[in-house]
Amino acid sequence: MNKANNETLRGLFVTGTDTEIGKTVITAAITATLRAEGLNAGVWKPVQSGAPLGSGLTDAERLLKSTGINERPEAVAPFTFEAPLTPMLAARQAGVDLTLQEIIAAGLPLTKRFEALLIEGAGGVAVPLTDDALIVDLISELRVPALIVARSGLGTINHTLLTASFLRDRGVPIVGVILNDGESTEPYDDPSVATNAQLIEQYSGLKVLGRFPHLTDEATSETLIHNVRRTIQLAPIKETFAVQTIGG
């Protein structure tokens, strides 16, 4: 992204330590809360795979439903592929040759309709996005900070530290980490949960902004906002957008 375009993008890239880690629910929850507090925040899913638009199962459709944003799914997710594969392979199977420049250009219209964008990645930072770029290359090109979503249970320290290291190697600022209970209905059975946040902070130097609970009911906007305000430190995220506004 060239300098002129980058100056118009106030954004936060929500990435994960793995696939199915809860990026969509966290992205929706933060966006809904920011909107409830008066910020015209939007969502962008640069590339998604695994289901067709119109099924109600795509991340873009889930994001819009959970946030109440009046936007077309195809505008939020300009590149959607049905195959449940990494974006590069899903696009290739559909006969599409993705490039980083095309992906970025497809998201630029959203920057004119929203004050800030929550950008949800696909899988983790080392997921192949195009023939010559990974997800981390998109984050770096956009020049926005990253928020890491990680599982709250066993194994998360290793995955989170590796993700943070990879982002830092590419010069991507990291706002913090959110631990997500995800699909676990009995997270307290995992004894590592009690110490994972403290150890991630100790070894990474990053701030764990909170632990988002497992939601047994459908994630409505009201439910998401309630749980963000109850469990997540939102101030560092809001400060990030403020800095982007001042610094350009």
N, C-alpha and C positions, 0 to 999 in steps of 0.2 A: 504494500500500500504506500503510495507516495505521500509526501508531507502534507500536501493540501487536503487530501482525503482523510488522512489520519486526524487532522485537527477537528474534524467534524464528529469524530467517534468518541463518545464517552461510554466506556464499556467495562464489563467484568466478565472474564471467561471462566465458566464453571466446568472444571475438568474432574476426572475421577481417577482412582487408583486401579480401576478395573471396569469391565462392563457390568451392567445390572447393579450398580453401586448406589443408585438413588439420585443421580444428577438431575433428572427431570423434576422430581418432587421438590428438591432443594431449590432449583432454579425457579420453579413456580412459586414456592413459598416466599422466597426473598422478594421476587418481583411483586407479588400480591401485597406484601407488607409495605414496600417502598411506594407503591401506588396509593395505598391507604393513607400514607403519610404525606401525600401531595406531590410526589415525583412522577412525572409522566414516563414511567419505565416501560420498555418493551422487551420482547424476547426474540432471539434469533437462533435457529438451529441450522447451521450452514449446510450440513449433509446428514441425512438420516436413512436408515435401511431397516428392513425386517417386516414392513407392512405397507400396504398402499394407502395413499391419501383417500379419505372418505370412509375408511374402516373404523375410525374413531380410536385406533390403536397406536397411531404414530405419536412420537414425542411432541411434534408440533401441535397436533390436535389436543393432546392432554394438557400442554402448556396453556393453550388458549382457553380451554374449558376451566382450568383451575384458577386462572388469573382474571377471567372476565374481560380480557382484551378483545376489542372488536377489530379483528384483523383476519385476513384470509390465510388458511394454513399454508398454501403454496407460496405466499409472500414471506412467511416466517421460516419455511423450509423450502428454499428454491430447488434443492436437489433431493429427491426422494426415490429410493430404490426398494423394490420388494424383497430381494434376496437377503436372508439373514446372515450377511457377510460383512467384513470390514469395508468401509466406504469405497476404497480403491477397487476391490474385487466385485462388489455389488454394482458399481458403475460399469466396470468392464463387462460384466455379464449382461447388462442392459444395453451395451453398445455405445456407452458414453465415455469419452476421454476427458476426465476432469483435469482442470488446471487450477493452481492456487489463485491465479489472477481472476479467473471466472467465478470462483467461489466467493472471493472478496467483493467483486463487482456486484454480484447478485444480492448482497446484503446491504449495499450502500443506500438504497431507497429507504430502508428502515431508519437510518440515522437522521433522516429529514422529518420523520413522523414522531420520533420519540426523543426525549431529553437524554435518556441513557438506555443502554442495551445490556441485558443479561444474555450472554452467548453460551449456549450449551454445546459441549463437544460430543464426540462419539467415542465411547470407551475411554481409554487412558491416553496419556500424552504421546506414547510411542506407537499409536495405531496408524497404519498406512492410510493416508488421505488421498494422495494421487501417486502417480508412478515415481515421483521424485520428492515427495513431501510427506511428513508426518503431521499429526495434529499439533505438535509443539511448534512446527514451522508456521502454521496458521496463526497461532497465538503470538509468536514473535513478530510476524509480519504486521499483525493488527496493532501491535505495540500497546496492548492493554494488560493490566494485571490479571493474575489467575487466583481462583479460589479452589482449593482441593477438597473434594468430597471423598470420604473414606469410610469403610465399614467400621463399626465400633468394636468388633470382636477380634478374636485371635488372628494374627497375621497382619494386622493393619499397620503395625509399626514399620515393618520391613517395606511394605508396599508404599506407605506414605513417605518414608525417607528417600526411597528410590525415585519417586515421582518428584519430590521437591528438588532433589539433586539434578535431575534431568532438566527441569524448568530453569534452575539457576544457571546451569551450563549454557543455556541459550539466552541468558540475560533477562528472563521474565520475572518481574516482581510478583511476590506471592502475598496476598492479603491475609491468608490464614487457612485453617483447616476446619471443616465441619464433619463430625462423626455422625454416621447415620445408622440407626438400628435396622433400617430396611425391612426385609420380610421376616426378620426374626421375631417370633411371638414370645420367646422366652430368653431375651438377651441377658437377663441376670444369672442364667445358668452358666455363663462364660465368665470365669474368674478374672480374665485379663481385662475385661471392660472397666474395672475399677481403677486401673493404673495406666491404661493405654494413652489417654490424653496427656497425662503428666510426662510420660516417657517420650512421647512425640515432641512435646515442647522442649524437653531436656536435650534430646539428641539432634533436633532440627533447628532450634532457635525460633521456630514458628509459633504463632499463637493459635491454640485450638479455641475456636469461637463458640463452641457448644456441641451438644449431642442431640440430634433430632430424633424423636421417638418413632417407633413403629406405629403406623396409623391403621387401625382395623376397619375403619369406615372409609367411604369414598372421600377423597381429598378435595373438599370444597374450599373455596377461597377463604371463607371465615375460619375453617378448621386450620388451614395452613397459617394464616395470620396469627391466630391464637397461639399456635405452637412455636412459631418463630419468636414472638414476644416473650414467651415463657422459657425458652431454652437457648436462644441464640443471641450472641452479642452482635448487634447490627451496626453499632457505631463505627467500627473500622471499615465496613463496607461503604457506609454513607460518607465517611471521611475521604475514601478513595475517589468517589465521584466528585466531591468538593475540590480535591486537589487537581483532578483532571480539568475541571472548569476554570480554575485559576491559572493553571500552567499551560492550558491549551494543548 
